[in-house]
Amino acid sequence: MALSSALLDQAVDQLASLPGIGRRTAMRLALDLLRRDVHEVARFSEAVRNMREQVQYCTQCCNISDRPVCDICSDPNRDASMICIVEDIRDVIAIENTHQFKGLYHVLGGVISPMDGVGPDDLHVAELFMRTAKGGIREVVLALGATLEGDTTSFFLSRKLQEAGIAVSMIARGISIGGDLDQVDEVTLGRSITDRKPYGPNTRT
């Protein structure tokens, strides 16, 4: 679309670069920002800039955090002997909203996907094994999506963890095949956490 302002065109280009945002939606957002007070837009842009520059990754679980150790890992009321493995921050939020899990998390930052060139070394797998090697972990809960990549990652991690003598379980599959955790309703996800089962070839149903 031809625009009468190069500055507006640049703003639309940047907004359209976000996932799920097409040119028409980007135009609506840009025009909305243009109609807002200058100070309000400045607060908006400052919040985005601060997020990008100051958000850290927790040194223990690799979750995003405002401090070196996130609030979940530093909570003395959490069960530090249980770790739930998830793909990304959205899964942590989804599980926390169920109020059914009281342990800690480990965020992989993705799943193993040979087709996309993603292997274990591209994820936070080494950090996970460093955590478990320190001892004190009695159970690891696999809470990855019901996809081929999720199952591949679960199989790889379970084999390594079980070799180290750590009990491995997986959330019950009340989740449709191919689904992501952050798309599942809280009741179903909460029950899948509560009804988790020991991990094994015959449990992936």
ChimeraX commands (.cxc) that place a marker at each C-alpha (Angstrom):
marker #1 position 0.00,0.00,0.00 radius 0.5
marker #1 position 1.28,3.48,-0.89 radius 0.5
marker #1 position 1.53,5.82,2.08 radius 0.5
marker #1 position 1.84,9.58,2.10 radius 0.5
marker #1 position 4.38,9.47,4.95 radius 0.5
marker #1 position 7.68,7.61,4.87 radius 0.5
marker #1 position 7.75,7.70,8.69 radius 0.5
marker #1 position 4.34,6.03,8.90 radius 0.5
marker #1 position 5.48,3.49,6.32 radius 0.5
marker #1 position 8.53,2.63,8.45 radius 0.5
marker #1 position 6.36,2.20,11.56 radius 0.5
marker #1 position 3.98,-0.08,9.66 radius 0.5
marker #1 position 6.92,-2.15,8.40 radius 0.5
marker #1 position 8.21,-2.66,11.95 radius 0.5
marker #1 position 4.79,-3.57,13.38 radius 0.5
marker #1 position 4.16,-5.97,10.48 radius 0.5
marker #1 position 7.41,-7.78,11.34 radius 0.5
marker #1 position 5.77,-9.10,14.53 radius 0.5
marker #1 position 4.32,-12.64,14.34 radius 0.5
marker #1 position 0.65,-12.73,13.44 radius 0.5
marker #1 position 0.55,-9.08,12.38 radius 0.5
marker #1 position -0.24,-8.39,8.73 radius 0.5
marker #1 position 0.10,-5.07,6.91 radius 0.5
marker #1 position -3.54,-4.06,7.46 radius 0.5
marker #1 position -3.40,-4.77,11.20 radius 0.5
marker #1 position -0.04,-3.00,11.39 radius 0.5
marker #1 position -1.60,0.04,9.71 radius 0.5
marker #1 position -4.45,0.13,12.25 radius 0.5
marker #1 position -1.99,-0.12,15.13 radius 0.5
marker #1 position 0.25,2.58,13.69 radius 0.5
marker #1 position -2.67,4.96,13.16 radius 0.5
marker #1 position -3.92,4.28,16.69 radius 0.5
marker #1 position -0.46,5.15,18.08 radius 0.5
marker #1 position -0.42,8.28,15.93 radius 0.5
marker #1 position -3.69,9.47,17.48 radius 0.5
marker #1 position -2.45,8.95,21.05 radius 0.5
marker #1 position -0.77,11.53,23.24 radius 0.5
marker #1 position 2.99,11.85,22.63 radius 0.5
marker #1 position 3.78,11.02,26.28 radius 0.5
marker #1 position 1.60,7.89,26.16 radius 0.5
marker #1 position 3.43,6.64,23.07 radius 0.5
marker #1 position 6.74,7.45,24.76 radius 0.5
marker #1 position 5.75,5.28,27.75 radius 0.5
marker #1 position 4.78,2.50,25.35 radius 0.5
marker #1 position 8.08,2.57,23.49 radius 0.5
marker #1 position 10.05,2.91,26.74 radius 0.5
marker #1 position 8.35,-0.18,28.18 radius 0.5
marker #1 position 9.25,-2.20,25.09 radius 0.5
marker #1 position 12.83,-0.93,25.11 radius 0.5
marker #1 position 13.25,-1.68,28.84 radius 0.5
marker #1 position 11.87,-5.18,28.34 radius 0.5
marker #1 position 14.32,-5.90,25.53 radius 0.5
marker #1 position 17.34,-4.44,27.31 radius 0.5
marker #1 position 16.75,-5.46,30.93 radius 0.5
marker #1 position 14.87,-8.77,30.99 radius 0.5
marker #1 position 17.25,-11.58,31.99 radius 0.5
marker #1 position 17.18,-15.37,31.97 radius 0.5
marker #1 position 17.07,-17.09,35.34 radius 0.5
marker #1 position 20.44,-18.69,36.03 radius 0.5
marker #1 position 18.71,-21.77,37.43 radius 0.5
marker #1 position 15.68,-22.55,35.27 radius 0.5
marker #1 position 16.31,-20.37,32.16 radius 0.5
marker #1 position 12.92,-18.68,32.59 radius 0.5
marker #1 position 12.72,-14.96,31.86 radius 0.5
marker #1 position 13.22,-12.81,34.94 radius 0.5
marker #1 position 13.95,-9.30,36.16 radius 0.5
marker #1 position 16.68,-10.69,38.42 radius 0.5
marker #1 position 19.43,-13.34,38.13 radius 0.5
marker #1 position 17.15,-15.85,39.92 radius 0.5
marker #1 position 13.43,-15.76,39.11 radius 0.5
marker #1 position 10.65,-15.48,41.69 radius 0.5
marker #1 position 9.67,-19.15,41.31 radius 0.5
marker #1 position 13.17,-20.51,41.90 radius 0.5
marker #1 position 13.70,-18.19,44.87 radius 0.5
marker #1 position 10.37,-19.11,46.51 radius 0.5
marker #1 position 11.16,-21.20,49.63 radius 0.5
marker #1 position 7.66,-22.71,49.54 radius 0.5
marker #1 position 8.26,-24.49,46.22 radius 0.5
marker #1 position 9.25,-28.17,46.14 radius 0.5
marker #1 position 12.86,-28.00,44.93 radius 0.5
marker #1 position 13.02,-31.79,44.51 radius 0.5
marker #1 position 10.63,-31.71,41.54 radius 0.5
marker #1 position 11.34,-30.09,38.17 radius 0.5
marker #1 position 8.80,-29.62,35.39 radius 0.5
marker #1 position 10.35,-29.38,31.93 radius 0.5
marker #1 position 8.57,-27.07,29.49 radius 0.5
marker #1 position 9.26,-25.64,26.06 radius 0.5
marker #1 position 8.96,-21.90,26.79 radius 0.5
marker #1 position 7.67,-19.19,29.13 radius 0.5
marker #1 position 4.10,-19.53,27.84 radius 0.5
marker #1 position 3.98,-23.07,29.21 radius 0.5
marker #1 position 5.17,-21.90,32.64 radius 0.5
marker #1 position 2.36,-19.33,32.70 radius 0.5
marker #1 position -0.21,-21.92,31.60 radius 0.5
marker #1 position 0.81,-24.43,34.29 radius 0.5
marker #1 position 1.06,-21.78,37.01 radius 0.5
marker #1 position -2.50,-20.68,36.22 radius 0.5
marker #1 position -3.73,-24.18,37.17 radius 0.5
marker #1 position -2.31,-23.84,40.73 radius 0.5
marker #1 position -1.65,-27.61,40.64 radius 0.5
marker #1 position 2.14,-27.72,40.43 radius 0.5
marker #1 position 4.27,-26.71,43.42 radius 0.5
marker #1 position 7.72,-27.65,42.15 radius 0.5
marker #1 position 10.24,-25.78,40.02 radius 0.5
marker #1 position 10.60,-25.47,36.26 radius 0.5
marker #1 position 13.19,-25.80,33.55 radius 0.5
marker #1 position 12.59,-23.92,30.30 radius 0.5
marker #1 position 14.23,-25.61,27.31 radius 0.5
marker #1 position 13.72,-22.71,24.92 radius 0.5
marker #1 position 12.33,-25.01,22.24 radius 0.5
marker #1 position 12.18,-28.69,21.30 radius 0.5
marker #1 position 14.42,-31.01,19.33 radius 0.5
marker #1 position 13.57,-30.74,15.65 radius 0.5
marker #1 position 16.05,-32.33,13.22 radius 0.5
marker #1 position 14.06,-31.04,10.25 radius 0.5
marker #1 position 14.67,-27.47,11.46 radius 0.5
marker #1 position 18.27,-28.12,12.46 radius 0.5
marker #1 position 17.51,-27.89,16.19 radius 0.5
marker #1 position 19.39,-30.37,18.35 radius 0.5
marker #1 position 19.93,-30.75,22.11 radius 0.5
marker #1 position 22.92,-28.39,22.00 radius 0.5
marker #1 position 20.63,-25.62,20.74 radius 0.5
marker #1 position 18.41,-25.89,23.82 radius 0.5
marker #1 position 18.94,-25.44,27.57 radius 0.5
marker #1 position 19.60,-29.16,27.97 radius 0.5
marker #1 position 23.13,-28.86,29.38 radius 0.5
marker #1 position 21.82,-26.55,32.11 radius 0.5
marker #1 position 19.17,-29.14,33.01 radius 0.5
marker #1 position 21.72,-31.91,33.39 radius 0.5
marker #1 position 23.90,-29.62,35.48 radius 0.5
marker #1 position 20.96,-29.04,37.83 radius 0.5
marker #1 position 20.16,-32.73,38.19 radius 0.5
marker #1 position 23.84,-33.65,38.64 radius 0.5
marker #1 position 23.93,-31.56,41.82 radius 0.5
marker #1 position 21.54,-34.01,43.46 radius 0.5
marker #1 position 18.34,-33.46,45.41 radius 0.5
marker #1 position 16.02,-33.99,42.42 radius 0.5
marker #1 position 13.61,-36.90,42.99 radius 0.5
marker #1 position 11.31,-36.40,39.99 radius 0.5
marker #1 position 11.35,-34.69,36.61 radius 0.5
marker #1 position 7.98,-34.04,34.98 radius 0.5
marker #1 position 7.94,-33.85,31.19 radius 0.5
marker #1 position 5.34,-31.27,30.12 radius 0.5
marker #1 position 6.06,-30.84,26.44 radius 0.5
marker #1 position 3.51,-30.46,23.67 radius 0.5
marker #1 position 1.81,-33.47,22.11 radius 0.5
marker #1 position 3.78,-33.16,18.87 radius 0.5
marker #1 position 6.37,-35.31,17.12 radius 0.5
marker #1 position 9.08,-32.86,18.19 radius 0.5
marker #1 position 7.77,-32.82,21.77 radius 0.5
marker #1 position 7.76,-36.61,21.95 radius 0.5
marker #1 position 11.26,-36.77,20.45 radius 0.5
marker #1 position 12.52,-34.35,23.08 radius 0.5
marker #1 position 10.75,-36.21,25.88 radius 0.5
marker #1 position 12.27,-39.53,24.78 radius 0.5
marker #1 position 15.78,-38.06,24.59 radius 0.5
marker #1 position 15.55,-36.39,28.02 radius 0.5
marker #1 position 13.90,-39.36,29.74 radius 0.5
marker #1 position 16.63,-41.73,28.59 radius 0.5
marker #1 position 19.39,-39.46,29.91 radius 0.5
marker #1 position 17.60,-38.74,33.19 radius 0.5
marker #1 position 16.67,-42.34,33.88 radius 0.5
marker #1 position 20.28,-43.37,33.25 radius 0.5
marker #1 position 21.17,-40.92,36.03 radius 0.5
marker #1 position 18.68,-42.64,38.36 radius 0.5
marker #1 position 16.06,-39.88,38.34 radius 0.5
marker #1 position 12.36,-40.73,38.25 radius 0.5
marker #1 position 10.72,-39.34,35.11 radius 0.5
marker #1 position 7.00,-38.80,34.64 radius 0.5
marker #1 position 4.89,-37.10,31.99 radius 0.5
marker #1 position 1.65,-35.18,32.15 radius 0.5
marker #1 position -1.47,-37.17,31.34 radius 0.5
marker #1 position -2.61,-36.70,27.75 radius 0.5
marker #1 position -5.90,-34.87,28.05 radius 0.5
marker #1 position -4.34,-32.73,25.35 radius 0.5
marker #1 position -5.05,-33.17,21.65 radius 0.5
marker #1 position -2.24,-34.46,19.44 radius 0.5
marker #1 position -0.36,-31.57,17.92 radius 0.5
marker #1 position -1.54,-29.15,20.61 radius 0.5
marker #1 position 0.48,-26.66,22.62 radius 0.5
marker #1 position 0.13,-26.34,26.40 radius 0.5
marker #1 position -0.70,-22.64,26.31 radius 0.5
marker #1 position -3.77,-23.43,24.16 radius 0.5
marker #1 position -5.23,-25.92,26.67 radius 0.5
marker #1 position -7.87,-24.83,29.20 radius 0.5
marker #1 position -6.72,-24.61,32.82 radius 0.5
marker #1 position -8.97,-27.43,34.10 radius 0.5
marker #1 position -7.68,-29.95,31.54 radius 0.5
marker #1 position -4.07,-28.88,32.04 radius 0.5
marker #1 position -4.42,-28.98,35.82 radius 0.5
marker #1 position -5.78,-32.52,35.71 radius 0.5
marker #1 position -3.00,-33.62,33.38 radius 0.5
marker #1 position -0.43,-32.34,35.90 radius 0.5
marker #1 position -2.17,-34.04,38.83 radius 0.5
marker #1 position -2.64,-37.32,36.93 radius 0.5
marker #1 position 0.88,-37.50,35.51 radius 0.5
marker #1 position 2.26,-40.98,34.88 radius 0.5
marker #1 position 5.72,-42.58,34.85 radius 0.5
marker #1 position 7.34,-41.98,31.49 radius 0.5
marker #1 position 7.77,-44.95,29.17 radius 0.5
marker #1 position 7.05,-46.07,25.61 radius 0.5
marker #1 position 3.59,-47.30,26.59 radius 0.5
marker #1 position 2.50,-44.08,28.30 radius 0.5
marker #1 position 2.45,-41.87,25.21 radius 0.5
marker #1 position -1.25,-42.24,24.49 radius 0.5
marker link #1:1,2 radius 0.2
marker link #1:2,3 radius 0.2
marker link #1:3,4 radius 0.2
marker link #1:4,5 radius 0.2
marker link #1:5,6 radius 0.2
marker link #1:6,7 radius 0.2
marker link #1:7,8 radius 0.2
marker link #1:8,9 radius 0.2
marker link #1:9,10 radius 0.2
marker link #1:10,11 radius 0.2
marker link #1:11,12 radius 0.2
marker link #1:12,13 radius 0.2
marker link #1:13,14 radius 0.2
marker link #1:14,15 radius 0.2
marker link #1:15,16 radius 0.2
marker link #1:16,17 radius 0.2
marker link #1:17,18 radius 0.2
marker link #1:18,19 radius 0.2
marker link #1:19,20 radius 0.2
marker link #1:20,21 radius 0.2
marker link #1:21,22 radius 0.2
marker link #1:22,23 radius 0.2
marker link #1:23,24 radius 0.2
marker link #1:24,25 radius 0.2
marker link #1:25,26 radius 0.2
marker link #1:26,27 radius 0.2
marker link #1:27,28 radius 0.2
marker link #1:28,29 radius 0.2
marker link #1:29,30 radius 0.2
marker link #1:30,31 radius 0.2
marker link #1:31,32 radius 0.2
marker link #1:32,33 radius 0.2
marker link #1:33,34 radius 0.2
marker link #1:34,35 radius 0.2
marker link #1:35,36 radius 0.2
marker link #1:36,37 radius 0.2
marker link #1:37,38 radius 0.2
marker link #1:38,39 radius 0.2
marker link #1:39,40 radius 0.2
marker link #1:40,41 radius 0.2
marker link #1:41,42 radius 0.2
marker link #1:42,43 radius 0.2
marker link #1:43,44 radius 0.2
marker link #1:44,45 radius 0.2
marker link #1:45,46 radius 0.2
marker link #1:46,47 radius 0.2
marker link #1:47,48 radius 0.2
marker link #1:48,49 radius 0.2
marker link #1:49,50 radius 0.2
marker link #1:50,51 radius 0.2
marker link #1:51,52 radius 0.2
marker link #1:52,53 radius 0.2
marker link #1:53,54 radius 0.2
marker link #1:54,55 radius 0.2
marker link #1:55,56 radius 0.2
marker link #1:56,57 radius 0.2
marker link #1:57,58 radius 0.2
marker link #1:58,59 radius 0.2
marker link #1:59,60 radius 0.2
marker link #1:60,61 radius 0.2
marker link #1:61,62 radius 0.2
marker link #1:62,63 radius 0.2
marker link #1:63,64 radius 0.2
marker link #1:64,65 radius 0.2
marker link #1:65,66 radius 0.2
marker link #1:66,67 radius 0.2
marker link #1:67,68 radius 0.2
marker link #1:68,69 radius 0.2
marker link #1:69,70 radius 0.2
marker link #1:70,71 radius 0.2
marker link #1:71,72 radius 0.2
marker link #1:72,73 radius 0.2
marker link #1:73,74 radius 0.2
marker link #1:74,75 radius 0.2
marker link #1:75,76 radius 0.2
marker link #1:76,77 radius 0.2
marker link #1:77,78 radius 0.2
marker link #1:78,79 radius 0.2
marker link #1:79,80 radius 0.2
marker link #1:80,81 radius 0.2
marker link #1:81,82 radius 0.2
marker link #1:82,83 radius 0.2
marker link #1:83,84 radius 0.2
marker link #1:84,85 radius 0.2
marker link #1:85,86 radius 0.2
marker link #1:86,87 radius 0.2
marker link #1:87,88 radius 0.2
marker link #1:88,89 radius 0.2
marker link #1:89,90 radius 0.2
marker link #1:90,91 radius 0.2
marker link #1:91,92 radius 0.2
marker link #1:92,93 radius 0.2
marker link #1:93,94 radius 0.2
marker link #1:94,95 radius 0.2
marker link #1:95,96 radius 0.2
marker link #1:96,97 radius 0.2
marker link #1:97,98 radius 0.2
marker link #1:98,99 radius 0.2
marker link #1:99,100 radius 0.2
marker link #1:100,101 radius 0.2
marker link #1:101,102 radius 0.2
marker link #1:102,103 radius 0.2
marker link #1:103,104 radius 0.2
marker link #1:104,105 radius 0.2
marker link #1:105,106 radius 0.2
marker link #1:106,107 radius 0.2
marker link #1:107,108 radius 0.2
marker link #1:108,109 radius 0.2
marker link #1:109,110 radius 0.2
marker link #1:110,111 radius 0.2
marker link #1:111,112 radius 0.2
marker link #1:112,113 radius 0.2
marker link #1:113,114 radius 0.2
marker link #1:114,115 radius 0.2
marker link #1:115,116 radius 0.2
marker link #1:116,117 radius 0.2
marker link #1:117,118 radius 0.2
marker link #1:118,119 radius 0.2
marker link #1:119,120 radius 0.2
marker link #1:120,121 radius 0.2
marker link #1:121,122 radius 0.2
marker link #1:122,123 radius 0.2
marker link #1:123,124 radius 0.2
marker link #1:124,125 radius 0.2
marker link #1:125,126 radius 0.2
marker link #1:126,127 radius 0.2
marker link #1:127,128 radius 0.2
marker link #1:128,129 radius 0.2
marker link #1:129,130 radius 0.2
marker link #1:130,131 radius 0.2
marker link #1:131,132 radius 0.2
marker link #1:132,133 radius 0.2
marker link #1:133,134 radius 0.2
marker link #1:134,135 radius 0.2
marker link #1:135,136 radius 0.2
marker link #1:136,137 radius 0.2
marker link #1:137,138 radius 0.2
marker link #1:138,139 radius 0.2
marker link #1:139,140 radius 0.2
marker link #1:140,141 radius 0.2
marker link #1:141,142 radius 0.2
marker link #1:142,143 radius 0.2
marker link #1:143,144 radius 0.2
marker link #1:144,145 radius 0.2
marker link #1:145,146 radius 0.2
marker link #1:146,147 radius 0.2
marker link #1:147,148 radius 0.2
marker link #1:148,149 radius 0.2
marker link #1:149,150 radius 0.2
marker link #1:150,151 radius 0.2
marker link #1:151,152 radius 0.2
marker link #1:152,153 radius 0.2
marker link #1:153,154 radius 0.2
marker link #1:154,155 radius 0.2
marker link #1:155,156 radius 0.2
marker link #1:156,157 radius 0.2
marker link #1:157,158 radius 0.2
marker link #1:158,159 radius 0.2
marker link #1:159,160 radius 0.2
marker link #1:160,161 radius 0.2
marker link #1:161,162 radius 0.2
marker link #1:162,163 radius 0.2
marker link #1:163,164 radius 0.2
marker link #1:164,165 radius 0.2
marker link #1:165,166 radius 0.2
marker link #1:166,167 radius 0.2
marker link #1:167,168 radius 0.2
marker link #1:168,169 radius 0.2
marker link #1:169,170 radius 0.2
marker link #1:170,171 radius 0.2
marker link #1:171,172 radius 0.2
marker link #1:172,173 radius 0.2
marker link #1:173,174 radius 0.2
marker link #1:174,175 radius 0.2
marker link #1:175,176 radius 0.2
marker link #1:176,177 radius 0.2
marker link #1:177,178 radius 0.2
marker link #1:178,179 radius 0.2
marker link #1:179,180 radius 0.2
marker link #1:180,181 radius 0.2
marker link #1:181,182 radius 0.2
marker link #1:182,183 radius 0.2
marker link #1:183,184 radius 0.2
marker link #1:184,185 radius 0.2
marker link #1:185,186 radius 0.2
marker link #1:186,187 radius 0.2
marker link #1:187,188 radius 0.2
marker link #1:188,189 radius 0.2
marker link #1:189,190 radius 0.2
marker link #1:190,191 radius 0.2
marker link #1:191,192 radius 0.2
marker link #1:192,193 radius 0.2
marker link #1:193,194 radius 0.2
marker link #1:194,195 radius 0.2
marker link #1:195,196 radius 0.2
marker link #1:196,197 radius 0.2
marker link #1:197,198 radius 0.2
marker link #1:198,199 radius 0.2
marker link #1:199,200 radius 0.2
marker link #1:200,201 radius 0.2
marker link #1:201,202 radius 0.2
marker link #1:202,203 radius 0.2
marker link #1:203,204 radius 0.2
marker link #1:204,205 radius 0.2
view
